[in-house]
């Protein structure tokens, strides 16, 4: 079971297999669960679900994650990122417990969440105040410039409310998280990238365009 990993040569690799950990981004893999079934996601491919090193047969406990973190000199890492095969905020309480531990252990290590931005819909309440002081960066998947296209891509269980819910979450995060960004994949094309940039500008968010990976 891979709990801690990094990206190396466009592949996932267990952090134990990286000899030089200086300035490496450390990723924490908490769950396979997700409220979306994105058309582009590897979770939709059964072969990947069985073979991919990030697929969890069982979710690690908070203590198991902390025990794994204790094996390393955290000051070496560039950042710590909650991001795995599923949506990390599915385990929000556990995520925040681990993030608080990281801040106590290594206060200057930036802590980031990569998320679909649907946590407020998942919990039917505004969870963003809970991020204050322990989350430094939040990266939210914008995916598309309209609610219709967003739903077609993500197949979110929250339906048409998902797009506005995600944007509202991003805006609320600005009050509690120092860096808030929305992301898209370059495969959507220049016109949709332009439209997404307009949305980000209107909401006062930074936009990051990620390269598509097969």
Secondary structure, DSSP 8 states (H G I E B T S, - for coil): ---EEEEETTEEEEGGG-S--TT-EEEE---S--S---TT-GGG-HHHHHH-TT--SS---HHHHHHHHTTS-GGG-SEEEE-SSS-GGGGHHHHHHHHHHHHHH-TTSEEEEEE-S-HHHHHTS--GGGGTTT--EEEEE---SSHHHHHHHH--TTTTHHHHHHHHHHHHHTTT-SEEEEEEEGGG-HHHHHHHHHHHHHHT-EEEEE----
